[in-house]
């Protein structure tokens, strides 16, 4: 199988740390072949800071799988990195963005099986003029064809729970104001299609949360669940989708409830991410659905406070690499 293209992420964060740790664990944890898109000298410098002796080799994506067993393949992007661990600098944004662009180019060109992205620091990118709320929206732009960008959907997947927020990186006030039946319908259609195509679930079971406490309590705690959420479910059920809701969010995520569905559709960011991060912080993987290629990411941030200390846990990155390879193999 083709290797996975792994982005550098924010250079000053723990992306380089967990990348090095994942390669070192490649044999004991059966990690699929990957290459890192970035600056070989920078990766080497971080390894020295970590006190790790790791062989690095400049590689082309087509050679990465062959050399992976003996050295970490590094594919140059033309962007240098210079930030100290925990301290982004003027080169950080260009290095992070260049790595993402090249990863997408590689997978579209057929050199890589999937894209896995290390964490970025949105504030650093914003200061450099980055115009997107986050990774997800930027990837959708990069995947555009004929001027049309696909609608990206953020799935947080773990063995214990899979969740999708309908509204993502917006304030809670804006999430409530912009939520619509169409958003719920469009999001769920994409989720169902990719659960079938990528995850091999023939008839996905979908549970939909309400927006308000107790799913609105028949309108006494808010009318959005009756006016917005319920009509979307009626539409989707008429299309043959196995879907239930709106359900009270406070009773959707205990063990017995989770066994009754394959994915929970939630109305806003924290409603979805709090339960999955509580249940599976080190195993959860961010998957972008709706794209013409596979993209996963560890479900954590840049962790500037521990970058370069050797204490970063690579478990979520390893899970993201494994899931990317699994989805790629099922999609071929």
Secondary structure, DSSP 8 states (H G I E B T S, - for coil): ---EEEE---TTTTHHHHHHHHHHTTTTTT---EEEES-HHHHHHHHHHHT----EEE--HHHHHHHTTTSEEEE--S-----BTTB--TTHHHHHHHHHHHHHHHHHTTS-SEEEE----HHHHHHTT--SSSHHHHHHHHT-BTTB----EEEEE-SS-EEEESS-SS-HHHHHHH--HHHHHHHHHHHHHHHHHTT--TT-EEEEE-SSGGGGTTTTT-SHIIIIIHHHHHHHHHTT-EEEEEE-GGGSSSHHHHTT-SEEEESSHHHHHHHHHHHHTTT-EEEEESSSS-EEEESS---GGGTTTT----HHHHHHHHHHHHHHHHH-
